[in-house]
C-alpha cells in the first residue's frame, strides 16, 4: 500500500480520540440499535449506496456482534485478533477476511499501527460486480458467493492469506482509494474491480481458510477447485486417493453438499466452458467439444442442447 494512502487511513478519528481520552467502550449507537447486537448497515452506509469503507476503530474491544451486511476486512498494516463463531482468527497485513451475515464476531483491541479497513457491502452489490463473469460460468465462484449470502453451507468466514499475491493487493488498494477519494464513476469502477478481485481469489483457493465447523464445505471447495483444473480428464478415484478418502463416501458427500454427482459437476463445467469458447472465439463446434473433453460429437450436441435449450451452432449464432 502506498505511504500516502496508509497515512490517510492511519489518522486518529474523533471516535478514537474519545477512547484515548479515557472511554473504555464503543459508542454502541454509532453501530447498532440499543436493543440488538447486530451492526446495522443503515448506520454505516449512506442512502442508496451498496458499498462503503471505514477504518476499523482501534484501542477498544468490540463485544460479540453480527452484521446485517457482508463485511470484508483488509489488513493494511499490523494485525488484528478476531473471534469468529468461537474460533480464533488472526488477520495479518495484506490478508482479507470475509464475514457473512450469520457470523458472530468479537474483536480485540488494536494498536495505533494496526490499520484495518472494513468494507460494508450489501449482498446485491455482488450481483452487479459479477456480471462481467457470467459468460465464464464458474461453479466454484457461484458456491463461494452463495456461501457469503448465506444461501448454501455454513460458512461464517472466508480468510484469504494473500499478502504475497500482488494483483490482489493492487485491486484491494484500488477499491479503497476509489471509495475514500470519491472518484468519479466510482460505482462502475468498484463493481468491475470487485469482479476482478473475485477472479483473482478463485485462482488462489489454496490460500483460503474457513470455519473448522464447516470442514465438509471446505472439502467441496477442494472438489470444485479440482474440477476447475482437471475437468477434461480428472477422475473422482484420483481425487479420493489424493485426499485419502473412501471413494464411496466422497461420492455421497459431493451429492449431499451440492445436489449433483461428481459426473454432473464435471459435465456442467465442460459444457459451460464449451459455451464460453463458442461465444468468445471462432473455434469450430467440433474443436470446442474436443478441447473440453468430448470425443463423441453427437453426444456433445445432445447434452449441450439439453443444458442450454439450443444447439451449439445456434448458441454461437445467437451470441449467448
Secondary structure as the mmCIF struct_conf table of DSSP 4:
data_model
#
loop_
_struct_conf.conf_type_id
_struct_conf.id
_struct_conf.beg_label_comp_id
_struct_conf.beg_label_asym_id
_struct_conf.beg_label_seq_id
_struct_conf.end_label_comp_id
_struct_conf.end_label_asym_id
_struct_conf.end_label_seq_id
HELX_RH_AL_P HELX_RH_AL_P1 UNK A 3 UNK A 10
BEND BEND1 UNK A 11 UNK A 11
HELX_LH_PP_P HELX_LH_PP_P1 UNK A 12 UNK A 13
HELX_RH_AL_P HELX_RH_AL_P2 UNK A 14 UNK A 20
TURN_TY1_P TURN_TY1_P1 UNK A 21 UNK A 22
BEND BEND2 UNK A 25 UNK A 25
HELX_RH_3T_P HELX_RH_3T_P1 UNK A 28 UNK A 30
TURN_TY1_P TURN_TY1_P2 UNK A 31 UNK A 31
BEND BEND3 UNK A 32 UNK A 32
TURN_TY1_P TURN_TY1_P3 UNK A 34 UNK A 35
STRN STRN1 UNK A 38 UNK A 39
HELX_LH_PP_P HELX_LH_PP_P2 UNK A 40 UNK A 40
HELX_RH_AL_P HELX_RH_AL_P3 UNK A 41 UNK A 44
BEND BEND4 UNK A 45 UNK A 45
TURN_TY1_P TURN_TY1_P4 UNK A 47 UNK A 48
BEND BEND5 UNK A 50 UNK A 50
STRN STRN2 UNK A 51 UNK A 55
HELX_LH_PP_P HELX_LH_PP_P3 UNK A 56 UNK A 57
BEND BEND6 UNK A 59 UNK A 60
STRN STRN3 UNK A 62 UNK A 67
BEND BEND7 UNK A 68 UNK A 69
STRN STRN4 UNK A 70 UNK A 77
BEND BEND8 UNK A 78 UNK A 78
STRN STRN5 UNK A 79 UNK A 84
TURN_TY1_P TURN_TY1_P5 UNK A 85 UNK A 86
STRN STRN6 UNK A 87 UNK A 92
TURN_TY1_P TURN_TY1_P6 UNK A 93 UNK A 94
STRN STRN7 UNK A 96 UNK A 99
TURN_TY1_P TURN_TY1_P7 UNK A 101 UNK A 102
STRN STRN8 UNK A 105 UNK A 107
TURN_TY1_P TURN_TY1_P8 UNK A 112 UNK A 113
STRN STRN9 UNK A 115 UNK A 121
TURN_TY1_P TURN_TY1_P9 UNK A 123 UNK A 123
HELX_RH_AL_P HELX_RH_AL_P4 UNK A 124 UNK A 129
TURN_TY1_P TURN_TY1_P10 UNK A 130 UNK A 130
HELX_RH_3T_P HELX_RH_3T_P2 UNK A 131 UNK A 133
BEND BEND9 UNK A 134 UNK A 136
HELX_RH_AL_P HELX_RH_AL_P5 UNK A 139 UNK A 149
TURN_TY1_P TURN_TY1_P11 UNK A 150 UNK A 150
BEND BEND10 UNK A 151 UNK A 153
STRN STRN10 UNK A 157 UNK A 160
TURN_TY1_P TURN_TY1_P12 UNK A 163 UNK A 164
HELX_RH_AL_P HELX_RH_AL_P6 UNK A 166 UNK A 180
TURN_TY1_P TURN_TY1_P13 UNK A 181 UNK A 182
TURN_TY1_P TURN_TY1_P14 UNK A 184 UNK A 185
HELX_RH_AL_P HELX_RH_AL_P7 UNK A 186 UNK A 202
TURN_TY1_P TURN_TY1_P15 UNK A 203 UNK A 204
HELX_RH_3T_P HELX_RH_3T_P3 UNK A 205 UNK A 207
STRN STRN11 UNK A 208 UNK A 210
HELX_RH_3T_P HELX_RH_3T_P4 UNK A 212 UNK A 214
HELX_RH_AL_P HELX_RH_AL_P8 UNK A 215 UNK A 230
TURN_TY1_P TURN_TY1_P16 UNK A 231 UNK A 233
HELX_RH_AL_P HELX_RH_AL_P9 UNK A 236 UNK A 243
TURN_TY1_P TURN_TY1_P17 UNK A 244 UNK A 244
HELX_RH_AL_P HELX_RH_AL_P10 UNK A 247 UNK A 258
BEND BEND11 UNK A 259 UNK A 260
HELX_RH_AL_P HELX_RH_AL_P11 UNK A 262 UNK A 280
BEND BEND12 UNK A 281 UNK A 281
HELX_RH_AL_P HELX_RH_AL_P12 UNK A 285 UNK A 291
TURN_TY1_P TURN_TY1_P18 UNK A 292 UNK A 293
HELX_RH_AL_P HELX_RH_AL_P13 UNK A 297 UNK A 308
BEND BEND13 UNK A 309 UNK A 310
HELX_RH_AL_P HELX_RH_AL_P14 UNK A 312 UNK A 318
TURN_TY1_P TURN_TY1_P19 UNK A 319 UNK A 319
#
